[in-house]
Structures are given as C-alpha cells and as structure tokens.
C-alpha cells in the first residue's frame, strides 16, 4: 500500500494564510517548530514572533 503524497508547498501556503495576521506568538512558534519541508515563510514567521514577543515584554 502506497502512502498518500501531500503537496508541502500547498500545506505551507494554507498554514501561513491562517496564521499570518495572528496576534498569538504560539502560532508562529508552532509554524517554526513543525514547518513543512521547504517552508516559504520562515523569515516572516521569525520576524513576527520577535515582534510579538517584544510587544509582550514592553
């Protein structure tokens, strides 16, 4: 039995669409921890996480 194949780029786009405007740093932590292969938004997620963490610290 063959395992189903998934389009990691499509999954990455879908996840990013859901979290990109989030105000929850944990959304970006989860993305960075569990990113699909060849994730396209790593830099953006890290920047957003830093921004949100800085806002929480202020």
VOFINU-79139 format. One line per field, with one value per residue: residue in one letter; residue number from 1; x, y, z of N, C-alpha, C, O in turn. Coordinates in Angstrom, 2 decimals. Each point is the difference from the previous one (the first is absolute). Layout:
BEGIN
r	[A_...]
k	[NUM_...]
n.px	[X_...]
n.py	[Y_...]
n.pz	[Z_...]
ca.px	[X_...]
ca.py	[Y_...]
ca.pz	[Z_...]
c.px	[X_...]
c.py	[Y_...]
c.pz	[Z_...]
o.px	[X_...]
o.py	[Y_...]
o.pz	[Z_...]
This chain:
BEGIN
r	[X_X_X_X_X_X_X_X_X_X_X_X_X_X_X_X_X_X_X_X_X_X_X_X_X_X_X_X_X_X_X_X_X_X_X_X_X_X_X_X_X_X_X_X_X_X_X_X_X_X_X_X_X_X_X_X_X_X]
k	[1_2_3_4_5_6_7_8_9_10_11_12_13_14_15_16_17_18_19_20_21_22_23_24_25_26_27_28_29_30_31_32_33_34_35_36_37_38_39_40_41_42_43_44_45_46_47_48_49_50_51_52_53_54_55_56_57_58]
n.px	[0.84_-1.16_2.13_-1.57_-0.71_1.80_-1.82_2.07_0.50_-0.73_1.22_1.85_-0.30_-0.29_1.75_1.28_-0.84_0.57_2.02_-0.21_-2.12_1.01_-1.68_-0.48_0.82_-1.71_-1.28_0.59_-0.82_-2.18_-0.64_0.37_-1.67_-1.83_1.72_-1.50_-0.28_2.11_0.21_-2.13_-0.89_1.55_0.69_-1.24_0.31_1.76_-0.09_-1.08_1.21_1.45_-0.79_-0.48_1.69_0.58_-1.27_0.56_1.67_-1.03]
n.py	[-1.18_0.75_0.64_0.49_0.52_0.67_1.23_-0.91_-0.32_-1.91_-1.85_-0.30_-0.68_-2.19_-1.40_-0.17_-1.33_-2.10_-0.73_-0.26_-0.67_-1.99_-0.32_-1.73_0.96_-0.24_1.79_1.91_0.30_0.45_2.13_1.49_-0.01_1.19_1.40_1.12_-2.04_0.45_-0.47_0.38_-1.21_-1.30_0.51_-0.71_-2.13_-0.44_0.44_-1.51_-1.77_0.23_-0.08_-2.01_-1.14_0.65_-0.85_-2.08_0.04_0.42]
n.pz	[0.00_-1.75_0.33_1.52_-2.05_1.13_-0.35_-0.02_-2.15_-0.90_0.32_-1.24_-2.12_-0.29_0.03_-1.81_-1.61_0.43_-0.71_-2.18_0.00_-0.23_1.46_-1.34_1.85_1.44_-0.40_0.98_2.07_0.30_-0.32_1.64_1.48_-0.57_0.18_-1.25_-0.82_0.65_2.16_-0.56_1.66_-0.97_-2.07_-1.74_-0.65_-1.30_-2.20_-1.27_-0.67_-1.68_-2.10_-0.84_-0.94_-2.08_-1.63_-0.61_-1.51_-1.95]
ca.px	[-0.84_0.78_-0.40_-0.45_0.97_-0.57_0.72_0.45_-0.11_-1.41_-0.25_0.68_-0.79_-1.23_0.32_0.41_-1.20_-0.77_0.68_0.82_-0.48_-0.25_0.63_0.44_1.36_0.06_-0.28_1.26_0.88_-0.43_0.39_1.45_0.34_-0.60_-0.14_0.11_1.27_0.17_-0.94_0.29_-0.23_0.77_0.49_-1.16_-0.49_0.95_-0.16_-1.28_0.17_0.81_-0.85_-1.01_0.67_0.42_-1.20_-0.38_1.01_-0.09]
ca.py	[1.18_1.24_1.11_1.16_1.08_1.31_1.13_0.80_1.43_0.37_-0.03_1.18_1.19_-0.03_0.33_1.40_0.83_-0.05_0.61_1.18_1.18_-0.38_0.75_-1.02_-0.45_-1.46_-0.41_0.10_-1.03_-1.29_-0.02_-0.17_-1.33_-1.09_0.47_-0.96_0.02_1.18_1.04_1.25_1.19_-0.12_1.33_0.80_-0.54_0.38_1.45_0.23_-0.50_0.98_1.18_-0.27_-0.18_1.34_0.71_-0.56_0.38_1.45]
ca.pz	[0.00_-0.08_0.87_-0.79_-0.18_0.30_-0.55_1.14_-0.31_0.18_1.43_0.54_-0.37_0.78_1.39_0.08_-0.16_1.24_1.16_-0.30_0.71_1.38_1.08_0.95_-0.31_-0.07_-1.38_-0.76_0.57_-0.54_-1.42_-0.07_0.51_-0.77_-1.38_-1.09_-0.71_-0.87_0.40_-0.71_0.83_1.23_0.42_0.42_1.27_1.04_0.22_0.68_1.37_0.73_0.16_1.01_1.28_0.44_0.43_1.29_1.00_0.27]
c.px	[0.89_-0.55_-0.47_1.10_-0.71_0.88_0.39_-0.13_-1.44_-0.36_0.61_-0.79_-1.27_0.25_0.34_-1.20_-0.79_0.68_0.62_-0.43_-0.27_0.74_0.57_1.40_0.11_-0.33_1.30_1.04_-0.33_0.40_1.50_0.43_-0.43_-0.17_0.06_1.38_0.02_-1.01_0.42_-0.02_0.79_0.47_-1.15_-0.53_0.92_-0.11_-1.28_0.08_0.79_-0.82_-1.02_0.62_0.48_-1.19_-0.45_0.95_-0.11_-1.06]
c.py	[1.24_1.03_1.16_1.05_1.33_1.08_0.92_1.50_0.48_0.03_1.23_1.27_0.08_0.38_1.48_0.93_0.08_0.80_1.36_1.26_-0.26_0.92_-0.95_-0.51_-1.52_-0.53_-0.01_-0.97_-1.37_-0.11_-0.26_-1.39_-1.12_0.33_-1.15_0.11_1.19_1.11_1.36_1.24_-0.02_1.36_0.87_-0.48_0.38_1.48_0.30_-0.47_0.98_1.25_-0.21_-0.19_1.34_0.80_-0.51_0.44_1.47_0.35]
c.pz	[0.00_0.97_-0.87_-0.08_0.21_-0.61_1.16_-0.26_0.20_1.48_0.66_-0.29_0.85_1.46_0.12_-0.15_1.30_1.12_-0.26_0.73_1.49_0.97_1.06_-0.37_-0.13_-1.39_-0.80_0.54_-0.59_-1.47_-0.12_0.48_-0.94_-1.47_-1.01_-0.66_-0.97_0.31_-0.57_0.89_1.31_0.51_0.50_1.35_1.14_0.32_0.80_1.45_0.85_0.29_1.12_1.38_0.56_0.53_1.37_1.11_0.38_1.00]
o.px	[0.90_-1.20_0.55_0.77_-1.12_1.22_-0.82_-0.29_-0.23_-0.72_-0.63_-0.18_-0.37_-0.73_-0.47_-0.09_-0.58_-0.68_0.36_0.85_-0.58_1.08_0.45_0.17_0.85_0.48_0.23_0.81_0.90_0.47_0.42_0.97_0.69_-0.89_0.72_0.68_-0.99_-0.50_1.18_0.41_-0.42_-0.14_0.13_-0.36_-0.46_0.00_0.00_-0.54_-0.38_0.04_-0.18_-0.55_-0.08_0.13_-0.45_-0.41_0.45_-0.18]
o.py	[0.13_0.10_0.23_0.17_0.20_-0.16_0.80_0.75_1.09_0.89_0.63_0.83_1.07_0.82_0.67_1.00_1.03_0.67_0.68_0.84_0.83_0.51_0.44_-0.67_-0.50_-1.07_-0.92_-0.53_-0.76_-1.06_-0.81_-0.55_-1.01_-0.53_-0.98_1.02_0.26_0.66_0.35_1.07_0.61_0.30_0.68_0.82_0.37_0.39_0.82_0.65_0.29_0.54_0.88_0.46_0.23_0.72_0.78_0.16_0.39_1.18]
o.pz	[0.83_0.23_-1.07_0.95_-0.45_-0.07_0.47_0.93_0.51_0.44_0.85_0.89_0.47_0.56_0.91_0.71_0.31_0.78_0.96_0.30_0.69_-0.30_1.06_-1.02_-0.74_-0.37_-0.79_-0.77_-0.38_-0.44_-0.83_-0.52_-0.11_-0.67_0.19_0.13_-0.69_-0.91_0.04_-0.43_0.98_1.18_1.02_0.85_1.08_1.17_0.91_0.90_1.13_1.11_0.85_1.00_1.20_0.99_0.84_1.15_1.08_0.32]
